[in-house]
Amino acid sequence: MSQVNQPIQNTKNDMPSDGWIDRFAPLASRPYLKLARLDRPIGTWLLLLPCWWSTAMASDGAPSLLMMVYFAIGALIMRGAGCVVNDLADRNFDGKVERTATRPIPSGQVRVWQAIAFLGLLLLIGLAILVQFRIEAIIVGICSLPLVITYPFMKRITYWPQAVLGLTFNWGALVGWAAVTGTVAPAAVAMYVAGFFWTLGYDTIYAHQDKDDDIKIGVKSLALRLGDATPRWAMGFYTVTTLLLGVSGVLAGLHWIYFPLLALACLHLAWQVATVKLDDSANCLKRFKSNRDFGLMVLAAIIIANLVGTGL
């Protein structure tokens, strides 16, 4: 406990002051926009892509553009809500770590009650987006809330908080399928589990950036549990991801062209593992962010297969 009370020296700044928020946003809104991480979109992408995958795979031909837009807005809002929950949960840790000390809550720019009110606003906006879908998708979406709320606390309990993040961040694979078809088909479940293993891989690489600080403040992660064995485990996680995305395509009856395109996308995951440097924060962050590209390649494979399969 005495270690928790000591400031941790770290030259990284979690809240840069030269982004678009500080240049263009009204002064009063800046702490809230930063609290929702609107200046760092990779989290939104990783939450959104499973939604888009399932929406595209469940559709006949091209997916509904309007539905894709709804999911994009919903992912932006709910990722922001998740960040607020995370910062509320970590407010007593973040102020003791130089990298996170300038976040809006520990720095005093946003008080706890203001953060809670902002969270309520985000959840209301998220609900307004969710109710645009059919009732089955609404029910499936609401069922994700316990995961959203409990995830930030898991790193105090288990070395596998990435597993809970995987369950949370890939829930959109179920919601997207339900939004299109009104059901959660086996193909959607296979996609959801594929996304779970994908998250285990990319977020373990991400967590290596903070492993020294995590030890000092007493929280856990797969980066600490796996250590230097991370590349082998990540390759295993990504191999399961690939296989289950293939199973999802088979169950959905996708055109055969999906499978070579999926294989090409998964070469990107192999590149991540082959080139990651676990003690180089910039290298880990770059590999983590590159998962947006992998996700977009999988999305392209699904849409192309559907268009070819329907003769469009």
C-alpha positions as CSV (number, residue, x, y, z in Angstrom):
1,M,0.0,0.0,0.0
2,S,2.9,2.4,0.7
3,Q,3.9,2.1,-3.0
4,V,0.5,3.3,-4.1
5,N,1.1,6.6,-2.2
6,Q,4.3,7.4,-4.0
7,P,4.3,9.3,-7.2
8,I,5.5,7.4,-10.2
9,Q,7.9,9.1,-12.5
10,N,6.9,8.7,-16.1
11,T,7.7,11.0,-19.0
12,K,4.6,10.0,-21.0
13,N,1.6,12.3,-21.0
14,D,-1.8,10.7,-21.3
15,M,-3.5,14.0,-22.1
16,P,-1.6,15.9,-24.8
17,S,-2.5,19.6,-25.1
18,D,-1.9,20.1,-28.8
19,G,-4.7,18.0,-30.4
20,W,-7.9,19.2,-32.2
21,I,-9.8,19.5,-28.9
22,D,-7.4,22.2,-27.6
23,R,-7.3,23.9,-31.0
24,F,-10.9,24.0,-31.9
25,A,-13.3,22.9,-29.1
26,P,-15.0,25.5,-26.8
27,L,-13.0,25.9,-23.6
28,A,-15.7,24.6,-21.3
29,S,-16.2,21.4,-23.3
30,R,-12.5,20.4,-23.5
31,P,-12.3,18.4,-20.2
32,Y,-15.4,16.4,-21.1
33,L,-14.3,15.7,-24.7
34,K,-11.0,14.5,-23.3
35,L,-12.7,12.5,-20.6
36,A,-14.6,10.7,-23.4
37,R,-11.3,10.3,-25.3
38,L,-12.7,11.8,-28.4
39,D,-9.2,12.8,-29.5
40,R,-8.1,9.2,-29.5
41,P,-10.4,7.2,-31.8
42,I,-8.7,3.8,-31.8
43,G,-10.9,2.6,-28.9
44,T,-14.0,3.6,-30.9
45,W,-12.7,1.7,-33.9
46,L,-12.1,-1.4,-31.9
47,L,-15.6,-1.2,-30.3
48,L,-17.2,-0.5,-33.7
49,L,-15.6,-3.0,-36.0
50,P,-17.3,-6.2,-34.5
51,C,-20.7,-4.3,-34.9
52,W,-19.8,-3.7,-38.6
53,W,-18.6,-7.2,-39.2
54,S,-21.8,-8.8,-38.0
55,T,-24.0,-6.2,-39.7
56,A,-22.3,-6.9,-43.0
57,M,-22.2,-10.7,-42.6
58,A,-25.9,-10.9,-41.6
59,S,-27.0,-8.7,-44.6
60,D,-27.9,-9.8,-48.1
61,G,-25.4,-8.0,-50.3
62,A,-24.3,-4.6,-49.0
63,P,-25.2,-3.7,-45.4
64,S,-27.5,-0.8,-44.6
65,L,-25.6,2.4,-44.7
66,L,-28.0,4.0,-42.1
67,M,-27.4,1.0,-39.8
68,M,-23.7,1.3,-40.1
69,V,-23.9,5.0,-39.3
70,Y,-26.0,4.3,-36.2
71,F,-23.4,1.8,-35.0
72,A,-20.6,4.3,-35.6
73,I,-22.4,6.9,-33.5
74,G,-23.3,4.4,-30.8
75,A,-19.7,3.1,-30.6
76,L,-18.4,6.7,-30.2
77,I,-20.8,7.4,-27.4
78,M,-20.5,4.1,-25.6
79,R,-16.7,4.1,-25.8
80,G,-16.8,7.5,-24.2
81,A,-19.1,6.2,-21.5
82,G,-16.7,3.4,-20.8
83,C,-13.8,5.8,-20.5
84,V,-15.8,7.8,-17.9
85,V,-16.5,4.7,-15.9
86,N,-12.9,3.7,-16.1
87,D,-11.6,7.1,-15.0
88,L,-14.1,7.2,-12.1
89,A,-12.9,3.8,-11.0
90,D,-9.2,4.7,-11.3
91,R,-9.3,8.3,-10.0
92,N,-7.3,7.4,-6.9
93,F,-4.7,5.7,-9.0
94,D,-4.4,8.1,-11.9
95,G,-3.4,11.0,-9.8
96,K,-0.3,9.1,-8.6
97,V,0.9,8.3,-12.0
98,E,2.5,11.1,-14.0
99,R,1.2,9.7,-17.3
100,T,-2.4,9.9,-16.1
101,A,-2.2,12.7,-13.6
102,T,-3.4,15.3,-16.1
103,R,-6.6,13.4,-16.9
104,P,-9.7,15.5,-16.2
105,I,-10.8,13.9,-13.0
106,P,-7.5,13.5,-11.1
107,S,-6.4,17.0,-12.3
108,G,-9.6,18.5,-10.9
109,Q,-10.9,19.8,-14.3
110,V,-14.0,17.6,-13.8
111,R,-15.4,16.8,-10.4
112,V,-16.8,13.4,-9.6
113,W,-20.4,14.5,-9.7
114,Q,-19.8,16.2,-13.0
115,A,-18.3,13.1,-14.5
116,I,-21.3,11.1,-13.2
117,A,-23.7,13.6,-14.8
118,F,-21.8,13.4,-18.0
119,L,-21.9,9.6,-17.9
120,G,-25.7,9.8,-17.6
121,L,-25.9,12.1,-20.6
122,L,-23.7,9.7,-22.7
123,L,-25.9,6.7,-21.7
124,L,-29.0,8.6,-22.6
125,I,-27.6,9.4,-26.1
126,G,-26.5,5.8,-26.4
127,L,-30.0,4.6,-25.5
128,A,-31.4,7.0,-28.1
129,I,-29.3,5.3,-30.7
130,L,-30.0,1.8,-29.5
131,V,-33.8,2.3,-29.8
132,Q,-33.4,3.0,-33.5
133,F,-32.9,-0.8,-33.9
134,R,-35.4,-3.6,-33.6
135,I,-36.4,-4.8,-30.1
136,E,-34.2,-7.9,-30.2
137,A,-31.1,-5.8,-30.7
138,I,-32.2,-3.4,-27.9
139,I,-32.5,-6.3,-25.5
140,V,-29.1,-7.7,-26.5
141,G,-27.5,-4.3,-26.3
142,I,-28.8,-3.6,-22.8
143,C,-27.4,-6.9,-21.6
144,S,-23.9,-5.6,-22.1
145,L,-24.2,-2.9,-19.4
146,P,-23.0,-5.1,-16.5
147,L,-19.8,-5.8,-18.4
148,V,-19.3,-2.1,-19.2
149,I,-19.6,-1.2,-15.5
150,T,-17.5,-4.1,-14.1
151,Y,-14.6,-4.1,-16.5
152,P,-12.6,-1.2,-14.9
153,F,-12.4,-3.0,-11.6
154,M,-11.1,-6.3,-13.0
155,K,-7.5,-5.3,-13.0
156,R,-7.7,-5.2,-9.2
157,I,-8.9,-8.8,-9.1
158,T,-7.4,-10.8,-11.9
159,Y,-4.4,-11.0,-14.2
160,W,-6.9,-11.5,-17.0
161,P,-8.8,-8.2,-17.2
162,Q,-8.3,-8.4,-20.9
163,A,-10.7,-11.3,-20.9
164,V,-13.5,-9.1,-19.5
165,L,-12.6,-6.3,-22.0
166,G,-12.9,-8.9,-24.8
167,L,-16.4,-9.9,-23.6
168,T,-17.3,-6.2,-23.5
169,F,-15.8,-4.8,-26.6
170,N,-17.0,-7.5,-29.0
171,W,-20.7,-7.5,-27.8
172,G,-21.5,-5.5,-30.9
173,A,-21.1,-8.7,-32.9
174,L,-24.2,-10.0,-31.2
175,V,-26.1,-6.7,-31.4
176,G,-25.3,-6.2,-35.1
177,W,-26.7,-9.6,-36.0
178,A,-29.8,-9.1,-34.0
179,A,-30.3,-5.7,-35.5
180,V,-30.3,-7.2,-39.1
181,T,-32.1,-10.5,-38.5
182,G,-33.8,-10.3,-35.1
183,T,-31.8,-13.3,-33.9
184,V,-28.4,-14.2,-32.6
185,A,-27.3,-16.9,-35.0
186,P,-24.4,-19.4,-34.4
187,A,-22.3,-17.4,-36.9
188,A,-22.7,-14.3,-34.7
189,V,-21.6,-16.3,-31.6
190,A,-18.5,-17.6,-33.5
191,M,-17.7,-14.0,-34.5
192,Y,-18.1,-12.8,-30.9
193,V,-15.7,-15.5,-29.6
194,A,-13.3,-14.6,-32.4
195,G,-13.4,-11.0,-31.3
196,F,-12.8,-12.1,-27.7
197,F,-9.5,-13.8,-28.6
198,W,-8.6,-10.9,-30.9
199,T,-8.9,-8.5,-27.9
200,L,-6.8,-10.8,-25.7
201,G,-4.0,-10.4,-28.3
202,Y,-4.1,-6.7,-29.0
203,D,-4.8,-5.5,-25.5
204,T,-2.1,-7.6,-24.0
205,I,0.4,-6.0,-26.4
206,Y,-1.1,-2.6,-25.4
207,A,-0.7,-3.4,-21.7
208,H,3.0,-3.8,-22.0
209,Q,3.3,0.0,-22.2
210,D,2.1,0.3,-18.6
211,K,3.6,-2.8,-17.0
212,D,6.1,-1.0,-14.8
213,D,3.5,1.4,-13.5
214,D,1.0,-1.4,-13.0
215,I,3.5,-3.2,-10.7
216,K,4.1,-0.1,-8.6
217,I,0.4,0.7,-8.1
218,G,-0.6,-2.9,-7.6
219,V,-2.9,-3.6,-10.5
220,K,-2.8,-6.7,-12.8
221,S,-2.8,-7.4,-16.5
222,L,-2.0,-10.2,-18.9
223,A,1.2,-8.3,-19.8
224,L,2.4,-9.0,-16.3
225,R,1.1,-12.5,-16.2
226,L,2.6,-13.6,-19.6
227,G,5.7,-11.4,-19.6
228,D,8.2,-12.4,-22.3
229,A,5.9,-15.2,-23.4
230,T,3.4,-12.7,-24.7
231,P,4.3,-13.1,-28.4
232,R,3.7,-16.9,-28.3
233,W,0.4,-16.4,-26.5
234,A,-0.6,-13.6,-28.8
235,M,0.1,-15.8,-31.8
236,G,-2.2,-18.4,-30.2
237,F,-4.9,-15.9,-29.5
238,Y,-4.7,-14.6,-33.1
239,T,-4.7,-18.1,-34.6
240,V,-8.0,-18.8,-32.7
241,T,-9.3,-15.5,-34.0
242,T,-8.6,-16.5,-37.5
243,L,-10.1,-19.9,-37.2
244,L,-13.3,-18.7,-35.6
245,L,-13.7,-15.9,-38.2
246,G,-13.5,-18.6,-40.8
247,V,-16.1,-20.7,-38.9
248,S,-18.3,-17.7,-38.8
249,G,-18.1,-17.3,-42.5
250,V,-18.9,-21.0,-43.1
251,L,-21.9,-20.8,-40.8
252,A,-23.1,-17.7,-42.6
253,G,-22.7,-19.3,-46.0
254,L,-20.3,-16.6,-47.4
255,H,-18.8,-17.0,-50.8
256,W,-15.5,-18.8,-50.9
257,I,-13.6,-15.6,-51.8
258,Y,-14.0,-14.5,-48.1
259,F,-11.5,-17.1,-46.9
260,P,-8.4,-16.1,-49.0
261,L,-9.2,-12.5,-48.2
262,L,-9.5,-13.4,-44.5
263,A,-6.1,-15.1,-44.7
264,L,-4.6,-12.0,-46.1
265,A,-6.0,-9.9,-43.3
266,C,-4.6,-12.3,-40.8
267,L,-1.1,-11.9,-42.1
268,H,-1.4,-8.5,-40.5
269,L,-1.8,-10.2,-37.1
270,A,1.3,-12.3,-37.8
271,W,3.2,-9.1,-38.6
272,Q,2.2,-7.6,-35.2
273,V,3.5,-10.6,-33.3
274,A,6.7,-10.9,-35.4
275,T,7.7,-7.3,-35.0
276,V,6.5,-6.3,-31.5
277,K,9.1,-5.1,-29.0
278,L,7.6,-5.5,-25.6
279,D,9.9,-3.0,-23.9
280,D,9.3,-0.3,-26.5
281,S,6.1,1.6,-25.7
282,A,5.9,3.3,-29.0
283,N,6.3,0.0,-30.8
284,C,3.5,-1.6,-28.7
285,L,1.2,1.3,-29.3
286,K,1.8,1.2,-33.0
287,R,1.0,-2.5,-33.2
288,F,-2.1,-2.0,-31.0
289,K,-3.4,0.8,-33.2
290,S,-2.8,-1.2,-36.3
291,N,-5.7,-3.5,-35.3
292,R,-8.0,-0.9,-36.9
293,D,-6.5,-1.9,-40.2
294,F,-7.0,-5.6,-39.5
295,G,-10.6,-5.0,-38.6
296,L,-11.2,-3.0,-41.8
297,M,-9.6,-5.7,-43.9
298,V,-12.0,-8.3,-42.4
299,L,-14.9,-6.0,-43.0
300,A,-13.9,-5.6,-46.6
301,A,-13.6,-9.4,-47.0
302,I,-17.1,-9.8,-45.6
303,I,-18.7,-7.2,-47.9
304,I,-16.8,-8.4,-51.0
305,A,-17.9,-12.0,-50.3
306,N,-21.5,-10.9,-49.9
307,L,-21.5,-8.8,-53.0
308,V,-19.9,-11.6,-55.1
309,G,-22.2,-14.2,-53.5
310,T,-25.3,-12.2,-54.5
311,G,-24.1,-11.4,-57.9
312,L,-24.0,-7.6,-57.3
